[in-house]
């Protein structure tokens, strides 16, 4: 079983959470590009568990191998094939017969007639997002002028400050990226409390993308919003995406929220950026701003009511190694997926020229 995104860039993901290997094939990367392997490794580090009190104890080396498409550090123009070995699996914790609440166990059982690999969530597992991080890191290197920055905007009722220019470089390297360090301490304490209760919690990641050319994207089906959203919803925990003010637009009149045009340094700019840098599905030169909602991980220690494959009601306590909050770890995954989407859009524009 494999899954393919087939657009201007082509991605093919294969493997499962507990299979010996998993991997990704990437098609659409130009020849002659010098890949910075250290940048890929740094991105992978940002995805790893950051706190042994609240994070999964499944610690993987995350070593990756280029099987094809890269020679002597340069891309060849062919399909880039990457393999990652799964080394720290504990499959005995997973039960085929019980449908875990809010997991994909039931839908997978129906769709694949009970023949799917359910261990660790199989191919529904967040483990496979590592492959997206690797692909996204490569795409970032294809657009060196573009800067993608994210931070944990909200966990529970704790809200971080807005991103400002002074913190952009710092956020790009942090495992738990927040603007206000005091807020980080409060967030971590809340997650630890939730973890002690055997529960989990969700949150919001806010992203700003700088340096994207004007005129990227198309109306309707290939709008910047639709391409980015398409890929973002491929991340298992994502349940909401909004651009600019998003749902907050409902609270205003047009006269209060429209982005007016002006001239700054002989360039057409907007006096505000409520639309998040996109008009009519096309970039307008301002920063792309969006927010992504991450649901609480459904793997909690609290006993829950569910049913099994025999249609019997059961009370079930989930076993295994799980995070109490995956928001911070999701930041680099979201950045990577946005990089893939933008590179896809850049390739589309090249075809137009």
C-alpha atoms as one frame of an Amber mdcrd trajectory, in Angstrom:
protein
   0.000   0.000   0.000   1.298   3.449  -0.913  -0.176   6.924  -1.202   0.547
   9.455  -3.926   0.270  13.209  -4.328   0.415  13.693  -8.082   0.688  17.305
  -9.142   3.616  19.409 -10.396   5.631  17.700  -7.692   4.908  14.028  -7.131
   5.171  12.342  -3.748   4.708   8.657  -3.053   4.724   7.484   0.559   4.962
   3.836   1.559   5.378   1.789   4.728   3.675   1.809   8.117   4.443   2.772
  11.688   5.829  -0.670  12.561   7.022  -1.962   9.184  10.787  -2.590   8.949
  11.147   0.383   6.618   9.096   3.295   5.375   9.951   5.658   2.584   9.097
   8.386   0.130   9.683   8.931  -3.580   9.915  12.556  -4.752   9.636  13.527
  -8.416  10.001  17.087  -9.686  13.288  18.193  -8.118  15.655  19.760 -10.654
  19.066  18.293 -11.409  22.262  19.847 -10.061  20.954  21.065  -6.721  23.410
  20.685  -3.840  21.450  19.269  -0.921  22.377  20.384   2.577  21.944  17.174
   4.555  22.507  18.999   7.842  19.424  21.143   7.224  17.364  17.988   6.754
  18.758  16.543   9.989  17.976  19.748  11.896  14.387  19.625  10.662  14.116
  16.000  11.797  15.445  16.949  15.244  12.652  19.519  15.636  10.078  16.761
  15.119  11.484  14.471  17.838   9.988  14.177  21.352  11.083  17.100  23.520
   9.931  16.212  27.045  10.055  12.741  28.564   7.191  13.618  30.934   4.658
  14.265  28.182   6.135  12.803  24.982   6.196   9.301  23.601   9.052   7.110
  24.791   9.396   5.729  21.287  12.731   7.257  20.359  13.869   6.509  16.813
  17.236   7.326  15.270  15.401   8.607  12.177  18.375   7.816   9.984  17.491
   8.210   6.318  19.127   6.875   3.187  19.007   8.201  -0.366  18.429   5.152
  -2.543  18.328   7.115  -5.800  18.099  10.640  -7.180  21.120  12.019  -5.302
  24.728  11.443  -6.355  27.789  12.976  -4.681  25.528  15.366  -2.799  23.725
  16.700  -5.881  20.270  15.922  -7.215  20.309  14.024 -10.509  16.899  15.140
 -11.764  15.535  11.612 -11.372  13.162  10.311  -8.750  14.588  10.872  -5.269
  13.925   7.702  -3.248  14.460   7.821   0.504  14.278   4.986   3.015  13.927
   5.270   6.798  14.306   2.294   9.127  11.841   1.744  11.991  13.929   0.420
  14.873  11.966   0.984  18.092   8.616  -0.749  17.621   6.505  -2.355  20.356
   3.724  -4.072  18.435   2.288  -6.095  21.326   0.548  -2.976  22.671  -1.894
  -2.923  19.753  -5.166  -4.847  19.602  -6.773  -5.611  16.256 -10.202  -6.381
  17.700 -11.014  -3.091  19.462 -11.838   0.166  17.679 -10.077   2.920  19.602
 -12.115   6.136  19.999 -11.268   8.874  17.437  -8.675   6.650  15.737  -8.859
   5.300  12.195  -9.227   1.695  13.370 -12.887   1.352  12.373 -12.714   3.212
   9.058  -9.570   1.280   8.081 -11.201  -2.015   9.077 -14.129  -1.275   6.738
 -12.145   0.169   3.832  -9.404  -2.471   3.801 -11.636  -5.382   4.868  -9.617
  -6.005   8.008  -6.330  -6.637   6.215  -4.602  -3.351   7.108  -1.539  -3.243
   9.363  -3.024  -1.864  12.598   0.223  -1.850  14.634   1.001   1.649  15.846
  -1.812   2.984  13.704  -0.317   1.495  10.528  -0.141   4.009   7.704  -2.434
   6.371   9.626   0.311   6.929  12.175   2.007  10.259  12.758   5.255   8.309
  12.394   4.983   8.718   8.632   5.036  12.506   8.950   8.804  12.153   9.237
   8.780  11.511   5.491   6.946  14.796   4.913   9.562  16.622   6.979  12.354
  15.203   4.823  10.535  16.096   1.596   9.657  19.555   2.899  13.243  20.242
   3.891  14.336  19.431   0.349  11.639  21.722  -1.084  12.740  24.535   1.234
  16.207  24.268  -0.290  14.657  24.758  -3.727  13.200  28.114  -2.615  15.980
  29.737  -0.619  14.297  33.152  -0.791  11.224  31.856   1.023  11.164  31.836
   4.837   8.556  29.712   6.649   8.220  30.392  10.370   5.781  28.924  12.882
   5.014  29.066  16.574   2.660  27.476  19.062  -0.083  30.084  19.131  -2.393
  28.365  21.596  -2.644  25.338  23.849  -5.840  25.072  25.863  -6.592  28.607
  27.021  -2.941  29.759  26.977  -2.148  32.076  24.057   1.263  33.161  22.752
   2.125  36.657  21.478   2.061  37.443  17.753   5.144  36.774  15.647   7.407
  39.797  15.172  10.538  40.333  13.091  12.821  40.083  16.130  12.018  36.424
  16.804  11.830  34.916  13.326  15.372  33.479  13.306  15.005  32.099  16.838
  11.688  30.388  16.100  13.161  28.627  13.070  15.475  26.542  15.246  13.394
  25.879  18.369  11.833  22.541  19.246   9.016  24.258  21.162   8.693  27.543
  19.236   6.946  30.378  21.067   7.383  34.141  20.937   6.972  34.672  24.693
   9.213  32.419  26.806   6.967  32.883  29.854   4.079  31.491  27.845   6.159
  28.417  26.961   6.591  27.573  30.650   2.844  27.885  31.221   2.073  25.702
  28.208   4.490  22.972  29.270   3.119  22.958  32.819  -0.406  22.611  31.446
   0.644  19.714  29.211   2.371  18.024  32.155  -0.793  18.375  34.242  -2.901
  16.918  31.433  -0.404  14.081  31.034  -0.569  13.224  34.753  -4.329  12.902
  34.342  -3.789  10.422  31.528  -5.368  12.806  29.051  -4.293  14.882  26.039
  -4.835  18.406  24.717  -4.936  20.194  21.362  -3.773  23.563  20.145  -3.090
  25.940  17.278   0.040  26.535  15.207   0.368  29.942  13.526   2.550  30.267
  10.439   4.014  33.199   8.518   5.614  32.732   5.098   7.861  35.546   3.855
   9.459  36.123   0.476   6.907  34.431  -1.769   6.696  36.017  -5.216   3.651
  38.003  -6.292   1.344  36.166  -8.700   1.739  32.589  -7.435  -1.407  30.456
  -7.627  -4.620  30.345  -9.631  -8.307  30.919  -8.934 -10.541  28.033  -7.882
  -9.018  24.552  -7.884  -5.337  25.508  -7.790  -5.554  28.490  -5.484  -2.761
  28.952  -2.962  -5.246  28.217  -0.193  -6.548  25.022  -1.800  -3.119  23.542
  -2.562  -1.758  24.309   0.913  -4.932  23.086   2.614  -4.990  19.912   0.534
  -1.560  18.941   1.803  -2.065  20.189   5.368  -5.061  17.913   5.804  -2.771
  15.015   4.926  -1.264  15.444   8.405  -3.284  13.054  10.599  -3.946  15.452
  13.510  -4.976  18.527  11.485  -8.663  19.430  11.862  -8.780  23.077  10.822
  -6.972  25.572   8.576  -7.640  29.298   8.239  -5.884  32.024   6.263  -5.427
  35.581   7.490  -8.257  36.452   9.857 -10.060  33.262   8.855 -13.275  32.721
  10.797 -12.745  36.058  12.529 -13.914  37.738   9.282 -17.457  36.892  10.394
 -17.195  39.516  13.149 -16.542  42.521  10.874 -17.983  44.675   8.138 -16.078
  45.083   4.884 -15.288  48.687   5.706 -13.545  47.516   8.866 -11.549  44.596
   7.502 -10.672  45.291   3.838  -6.964  45.458   2.982  -6.461  48.844   1.308
  -3.696  49.384  -1.221  -1.004  52.024  -0.890   2.466  52.843  -2.257   5.539
  52.066  -0.125   9.029  52.564  -1.593   7.455  52.831  -5.046   5.786  49.417
  -4.649   2.106  48.579  -4.354   1.469  47.237  -0.873  -1.486  46.747   1.462
  -1.987  48.803   4.616  -3.142  45.689   6.477  -2.892  41.956   5.843  -6.210
  40.533   7.004  -6.437  38.259   3.947  -3.113  36.642   4.776  -1.224  37.621
   1.637  -3.646  36.013  -0.819  -6.352  37.527  -3.036  -8.351  35.489  -5.509
  -6.208  32.457  -4.759  -3.065  34.354  -5.848  -0.233  35.744  -3.706  -0.173
  39.552  -3.445   3.378  39.993  -2.104   2.493  40.340   1.559   3.339  37.658
   4.107   1.193  34.546   3.837  -0.442  34.087   7.224  -2.355  31.017   8.316
  -3.280  29.019  11.392  -3.660  25.267  11.778  -5.682  23.513  14.480  -4.254
  20.290  15.910  -6.684  18.003  17.706  -5.835  16.330  21.025  -4.139  13.017
  20.323  -6.858  10.356  20.754  -4.407   7.968  22.434  -5.129   8.619  26.114
  -4.747   6.457  29.211  -8.234   7.194  30.546 -10.582   4.240  30.098 -13.155
   4.871  27.335 -16.281   3.201  26.016 -16.069   1.714  22.530 -16.966  -1.427
  20.557 -15.029  -4.343  19.084 -15.197  -6.150  15.732 -17.918  -8.430  17.158
 -20.126  -5.346  17.734 -19.837  -5.742  21.497 -19.644  -2.724  23.780 -16.382
  -2.727  25.733 -14.490  -0.488  28.114 -10.969  -0.027  26.835  -7.733   1.518
  28.073  -5.284   2.331  25.308  -1.798   0.908  25.641   1.349   2.013  23.918
   3.663   5.023  23.910   1.969   8.293  23.087   2.278  12.076  23.369  -0.048
  14.080  25.612   0.269  17.008  23.203   1.720  16.950  19.704   1.326  20.653
  18.940   4.992  21.640  19.260   6.168  18.586  17.310   3.625  19.440  14.615
   5.185  22.839  13.893   8.024  21.528  11.716   5.663  19.069   9.996   3.320
  21.920   9.065   6.210  24.084   7.859   7.453  21.190   5.722   4.075  20.526
   4.145   3.666  24.231   3.327   7.104  24.132   1.664   5.971  21.206  -0.493
   2.794  23.072  -1.461   4.654  26.269  -2.344   7.253  24.439  -4.397   4.404
  22.734  -6.231   2.940  26.186  -6.973   6.348  27.502  -8.084   6.657  24.612
 -10.532   3.195  25.438 -11.878   4.283  29.000 -12.588   7.378  27.769 -14.470
   5.077  25.887 -16.814   3.196  29.103 -17.529   6.288  31.050 -18.601
